[in-house]
Amino acid sequence: MTHLSLFELTSLIKSELEKNLEPSYWVIAEISEMRLNPKGHCYMELVDKEGQFVTSKIRANIWAYTYRNLSAWFESITKTPLQAGIKVLLNVQVQYHELYGMSLNIKDIDPNFTLGERARKRQEVIQRLQDEGIFDINKELALPSVPQRIAIISSETAAGYGDFKNQIEQNSRGYFFKIKLFQSLMQGDQAPKAIISALHQINDESNAFDLVVIIRGGGSQVDLDCFDDYELASHIAQFPLPIVTGIGHERDETIADLVANTQMKTPTAVAEFLISGVERFDDNLNEMIYRLEKSGKQLVQNSTYEITHLGYNLQSVTKGIVNRSENRLTQEQLKLKYATHEFLKTENRKVVQFQMPLKKAINQRLKVAEKRLEGLEKQVKLLDPKSVLKRGYSITLINGKYISEQQKIKEGDELETITAKHKIKSTVKSANNE
């Protein structure tokens, strides 16, 4: 018996496969896993199933250049990216590597297979909405910061509505939500008209609500076909209030979901989304209050520190100014004292300088005055009646009085003549008063 090494065996397998297999095959498979590496290569795991059971599985890859073209082509046709969970028709080349084993190299993808008849119709509706320019209108509406007034379109008996109501009313934060149910069929051919009718009712009292919620539980794809209806999608897209949908389970995505403002997978997820919006606003408000309080305290603290610091600086500056002023005042006082002293010395010198001439002048004037007084004294002595009488003059009185120039002398007047040594009395016998 011939013994082979493992490498020889794997090389033999590779050779036999290359001899007996076609260059490529078209294969139907579901993508169970998919990932991209940093260089742009796509790695997949393809499976085949019977029900929920995997009957076969193999690795596959699409090299970067091919993946870039194929993925763009696939998405442009299907309007959905190439992703795990979808069934595809692939053109593959079987490869076997001695080290890495069996794998498939994907050369091409047929997007029409994935679309199918239902998918093509669905895509036609999407395209029509996009062509009419209404596909994104509801998405452009701003969600309210605190969504608490909720209009609900659902069936009162639907399990999804019950789940939503329990979740929203029993939220852990105790937030209050005002909800109003607008009942409608949620599956079947009549569901689109019923839902549109509910939208009209909500629109009539739109001021009473913050947003609209459309919810139902999951179901088969056929059950959800009503949410791919063009008329319903058109009304949702153009509705004046934001619409949040929670229609199906994880893998279900309807056209109603695509045109709505916000898409959530389940009714419970919608309730959690609304609660989280209020929580976020509440937390932000509390955070703002906390920050405001903290900022206020910090501002007061900083201001107190600054005021104290300024006070110290002001006190220091004031002391400096006072000290400098006192020093300057002392210097000025000394200067003034010195200047006054010098001025007095100078003036004293001037006084001393003028004192001698002044004293001399005074003495001279006194001598002159004395001489004048002596002259006057001599004149007075000369004019003294006694002196005059001694020189031989006499004084005559009439009737005991000095004779004035106007006085007339008449006969009988008594005359008295005074000399230096005699007083002679006489009577007028005759007088000539010419």
C-alpha positions in Angstrom: 0.0 0.0 0.0 1.4 3.4 -1.1 1.6 6.0 1.6 0.9 9.7 0.8 1.9 12.8 2.7 -0.9 15.2 3.6 0.4 17.7 1.1 0.4 15.0 -1.6 -3.2 14.2 -0.8 -4.4 17.7 -0.8 -2.5 18.4 -4.0 -4.1 15.3 -5.6 -7.6 16.6 -4.5 -6.8 20.0 -6.0 -5.7 18.5 -9.3 -8.7 16.2 -9.6 -11.1 19.0 -8.9 -9.5 21.2 -11.5 -9.7 18.4 -14.1 -13.4 17.5 -13.5 -15.1 20.8 -12.5 -16.4 23.5 -14.8 -14.7 26.9 -14.8 -17.7 28.4 -12.9 -21.3 27.6 -11.7 -24.4 29.6 -10.9 -25.3 28.7 -7.3 -28.3 29.8 -5.1 -27.3 30.3 -1.5 -28.0 32.4 1.6 -25.4 34.7 3.0 -25.1 33.8 6.7 -22.0 35.8 7.5 -20.2 38.7 5.7 -17.3 40.9 6.6 -14.9 43.2 4.8 -11.2 43.4 5.6 -9.1 46.7 5.5 -7.9 46.0 2.0 -11.5 45.8 0.7 -11.8 42.0 0.2 -15.2 40.5 1.1 -15.4 37.3 3.0 -18.6 35.3 3.3 -20.1 32.2 4.6 -22.7 30.7 2.3 -25.3 28.2 3.6 -28.2 26.2 2.2 -31.2 25.5 4.5 -34.2 23.3 4.8 -36.5 25.3 7.0 -34.3 26.5 9.9 -31.7 23.7 9.4 -28.5 24.3 7.6 -27.8 21.5 5.1 -24.6 22.8 3.7 -22.0 25.5 4.3 -18.9 26.8 2.5 -16.5 29.7 2.7 -16.6 32.3 -0.2 -14.7 35.4 -1.1 -15.0 38.4 -3.5 -11.7 40.1 -4.1 -11.6 43.9 -3.6 -11.8 45.1 -7.2 -14.7 42.7 -8.0 -16.5 43.4 -4.8 -16.5 47.2 -5.4 -18.2 46.7 -8.7 -20.6 43.9 -7.8 -21.8 45.5 -4.5 -22.5 48.8 -6.2 -24.3 47.1 -9.1 -26.3 44.9 -6.7 -27.4 47.9 -4.5 -28.3 50.1 -7.5 -30.7 47.4 -8.7 -32.1 46.1 -5.4 -31.8 49.4 -3.5 -30.4 47.4 -0.6 -26.8 46.6 0.2 -25.3 43.2 -0.1 -25.6 41.8 3.4 -26.0 38.8 5.6 -29.5 37.2 5.7 -30.4 37.5 2.0 -30.6 34.8 -0.6 -28.6 35.4 -3.7 -27.8 33.8 -7.1 -24.0 33.8 -7.5 -21.6 32.8 -10.2 -18.8 31.0 -8.4 -15.5 29.3 -9.2 -14.6 26.3 -7.0 -11.2 26.7 -5.5 -9.2 24.3 -3.4 -6.0 25.2 -1.6 -3.6 22.8 0.1 -3.4 24.9 3.2 -6.8 26.7 3.4 -9.1 24.0 2.0 -12.2 24.4 -0.1 -13.7 27.8 -0.9 -15.7 29.7 -3.6 -14.5 32.7 -5.5 -17.5 34.8 -6.4 -17.3 36.2 -10.0 -20.9 37.7 -10.4 -24.2 38.2 -8.8 -27.7 38.3 -10.3 -29.7 41.0 -8.5 -32.9 40.1 -10.3 -33.1 36.8 -8.5 -32.9 38.5 -5.1 -35.5 41.0 -6.1 -38.1 38.5 -7.2 -41.5 39.6 -8.3 -42.6 41.0 -5.0 -39.3 42.8 -4.5 -39.5 44.3 -8.0 -43.0 45.7 -7.3 -41.8 47.0 -4.0 -38.8 48.7 -5.7 -41.2 50.3 -8.2 -43.1 51.9 -5.3 -39.9 53.2 -3.8 -38.7 54.6 -7.1 -42.1 56.3 -7.7 -42.0 58.0 -4.3 -38.4 59.1 -4.9 -39.3 60.4 -8.4 -42.1 62.4 -6.9 -39.7 63.9 -4.4 -41.8 62.9 -1.3 -39.7 59.9 -0.1 -37.8 61.9 2.6 -40.3 64.6 3.6 -41.4 63.0 6.9 -37.8 62.2 7.8 -37.0 65.9 7.5 -39.4 66.8 10.3 -37.7 67.5 13.7 -38.7 65.1 16.4 -40.0 66.9 19.5 -37.6 67.2 22.4 -40.3 65.9 24.9 -42.7 63.6 22.9 -45.5 63.0 25.4 -48.7 63.4 23.4 -48.9 60.3 21.2 -51.4 59.4 18.5 -51.4 55.6 18.0 -52.6 53.7 14.9 -53.0 50.0 15.7 -55.6 47.4 16.5 -56.8 47.5 20.1 -56.5 43.7 20.3 -53.0 43.5 18.8 -50.4 42.1 21.1 -48.0 44.8 19.9 -50.3 47.5 21.1 -50.6 45.9 24.5 -46.8 45.6 24.7 -46.4 49.3 23.7 -49.0 50.5 26.3 -47.5 48.5 29.1 -44.0 49.7 28.4 -45.0 53.3 28.0 -47.2 53.4 31.1 -44.9 51.5 33.4 -41.7 53.2 32.6 -39.1 53.2 35.4 -38.8 57.0 35.5 -42.6 57.5 36.0 -43.0 59.8 33.0 -46.5 60.6 31.9 -47.6 60.1 28.3 -50.9 61.1 26.9 -51.8 58.4 24.4 -54.9 58.1 22.1 -55.6 55.1 20.0 -57.0 55.4 16.5 -58.1 51.8 15.7 -57.4 50.3 12.3 -56.9 47.1 10.4 -53.2 46.2 10.4 -53.1 43.5 7.7 -54.8 42.5 4.6 -56.0 44.4 1.5 -58.2 46.8 3.4 -55.5 47.8 5.9 -54.0 50.6 3.8 -57.3 52.4 3.5 -58.0 51.9 7.2 -54.6 53.3 8.2 -55.0 56.3 5.8 -58.4 57.0 7.4 -56.8 57.0 10.8 -54.2 59.4 9.6 -57.0 61.8 8.3 -58.6 61.6 11.8 -55.3 62.5 13.5 -54.7 65.3 11.0 -58.0 66.9 12.0 -56.7 67.3 15.5 -53.0 67.5 14.8 -52.4 70.3 17.3 -53.2 67.9 20.1 -50.3 65.6 19.3 -46.5 65.6 19.2 -46.1 62.6 16.9 -47.8 59.5 15.4 -46.9 55.9 16.2 -47.9 53.1 13.8 -47.4 49.7 15.5 -48.3 46.0 15.1 -46.7 42.8 16.0 -44.6 40.8 13.6 -46.0 38.4 11.0 -45.3 36.7 7.7 -44.0 38.7 4.7 -47.5 38.4 3.2 -49.0 39.9 6.4 -46.8 42.9 6.0 -47.4 43.5 2.2 -50.0 46.1 3.1 -47.3 48.4 4.4 -45.6 48.4 1.0 -48.8 50.0 -0.6 -48.0 53.2 -2.5 -51.0 55.2 -1.3 -50.2 54.4 2.3 -46.5 55.2 1.9 -47.4 58.5 0.2 -49.7 59.6 3.0 -47.0 58.7 5.7 -44.3 60.5 3.8 -46.3 63.7 3.5 -47.9 63.7 6.9 -47.3 66.9 8.9 -46.4 65.2 12.1 -43.3 62.9 12.6 -44.3 59.3 12.3 -42.5 56.5 14.2 -43.1 52.9 13.0 -42.8 49.6 14.9 -44.4 47.2 12.4 -42.4 44.0 12.3 -39.6 41.9 13.7 -35.9 42.2 13.3 -35.6 41.3 9.6 -38.8 43.0 8.4 -38.5 46.4 6.7 -41.5 47.8 4.8 -41.8 50.8 2.6 -43.8 52.4 5.4 -40.7 52.0 7.6 -38.5 53.6 4.9 -40.6 56.8 4.5 -41.5 57.3 8.1 -39.5 59.7 10.2 -38.1 57.0 12.5 -38.2 53.3 12.1 -38.1 50.9 15.1 -38.3 47.2 14.8 -41.0 46.4 17.4 -43.7 48.2 19.4 -41.7 47.8 22.5 -38.7 49.4 20.8 -40.9 52.3 19.9 -42.0 52.8 23.5 -38.4 52.6 24.7 -37.4 55.1 22.0 -40.0 57.6 23.2 -39.1 57.1 26.9 -35.4 57.5 26.0 -36.2 60.8 24.3 -37.9 62.2 27.5 -35.1 60.7 29.6 -32.5 62.3 27.5 -34.2 65.7 27.8 -34.7 65.2 31.5 -31.0 64.1 32.0 -29.8 67.0 29.9 -32.0 69.4 31.9 -30.7 68.0 35.2 -27.2 68.2 33.8 -27.7 71.8 32.8 -29.1 72.6 36.2 -26.1 70.8 37.8 -23.7 72.6 35.5 -25.4 76.0 36.1 -25.3 75.4 39.9 -21.7 74.3 39.7 -20.8 77.2 37.4 -22.7 79.6 39.7 -20.8 78.4 42.7 -17.5 78.5 40.8 -18.3 81.9 39.6 -19.1 83.1 43.1 -16.0 81.4 44.4 -13.8 82.9 41.6 -15.5 86.4 42.1 -14.9 86.2 45.9 -11.3 85.2 45.3 -10.9 88.0 42.8 -12.5 90.5 45.0 -10.4 89.4 48.0 -7.3 89.5 45.8 -8.3 92.9 44.5 -8.9 94.0 48.0 -5.4 92.9 49.1 -4.0 94.6 46.0 -6.0 97.8 46.6 -4.9 97.8 50.3 -1.3 97.3 49.3 -1.5 99.9 46.6 -3.3 102.3 48.9 -0.6 101.8 51.6 2.1 102.4 49.0 0.4 105.5 47.8 -0.1 106.8 51.4 3.5 105.9 52.3 4.8 107.6 49.1 2.6 110.6 49.8 3.7 110.8 53.4 7.3 110.6 52.3 6.8 113.3 49.7 5.0 115.4 52.2 7.8 115.0 54.7 10.3 115.9 52.0 8.2 118.9 51.0 8.0 120.0 54.6 11.8 119.7 55.0 12.2 121.6 51.8 9.8 124.3 52.9 11.4 124.5 56.3 14.8 124.7 54.7 13.6 127.2 52.2 11.9 129.3 54.9 15.1 129.2 57.0 17.2 130.3 54.1 14.7 133.0 53.2 14.7 134.3 56.7 18.5 134.2 56.8 18.6 136.1 53.5 16.0 138.6 54.7 17.9 139.0 58.0 21.1 139.7 56.0 19.1 142.3 54.0 17.7 143.8 57.2 21.2 143.9 58.7 22.5 145.4 55.4 19.9 148.2 55.5 19.9 148.7 59.2 23.1 150.8 59.4 22.2 153.2 56.5 18.7 153.5 57.9 20.1 154.3 61.4 22.5 156.8 59.9 19.7 158.4 57.9 17.5 158.6 61.0 20.3 160.2 62.9 20.9 162.7 60.2 17.2 163.5 60.0 17.1 163.8 63.7 20.0 166.3 63.6 18.3 168.3 60.9 15.0 168.3 62.9 16.9 169.4 66.0 18.4 172.3 64.1 15.1 173.2 62.7 13.6 173.0 66.2 16.4 175.2 67.6 15.7 177.7 64.8 12.0 177.6 65.5 12.6 177.9 69.2 14.7 181.0 68.6 12.0 182.4 66.4 9.4 181.6 69.0 11.5 183.3 71.6 11.9 186.3 69.4 8.2 186.5 68.9 7.5 186.2 72.6 5.8 189.5 73.7 8.2 189.8 76.6 11.1 189.7 74.2 9.4 192.2 71.9 8.7 194.5 74.9 12.3 194.3 75.9 13.3 195.5 72.6 11.4 198.8 73.2 8.0 197.9 71.8 4.7 198.4 73.7 1.2 196.9 73.6 -1.9 199.1 73.8 -5.3 197.8 74.9 -8.6 199.7 74.6 -11.1 199.1 77.1 -9.1 196.0 78.2 -9.0 194.5 74.7 -6.5 194.4 71.9 -7.3 196.9 69.2 -8.3 195.4 65.9 -7.9 197.1 62.5 -11.7 197.6 62.2 -12.1 198.9 65.7 -12.6 202.7 65.9 -11.3 204.7 68.7 -13.6 207.3 70.1 -13.3 210.0 72.7 -13.5 208.8 76.3 -12.1 205.3 75.6 -9.6 204.1 78.2 -6.3 203.1 76.9 -3.7 200.9 78.6 -0.1 200.9 77.4 2.2 198.0 78.4 6.0 198.2 78.2 8.6 195.9 79.4 8.6 197.6 82.8 5.4 199.8 82.9 1.6 199.7 82.5 0.3 203.2 81.6 -3.5 204.0 81.6 -4.9 207.0 79.7 -8.2 208.5 78.4 -8.8 209.4 74.8 -9.6 213.1 74.5 -9.7 213.1 70.7 -9.2 210.4 68.0 -8.8 210.4 64.3 -10.0 207.1 62.7 -9.0 207.7 59.1 
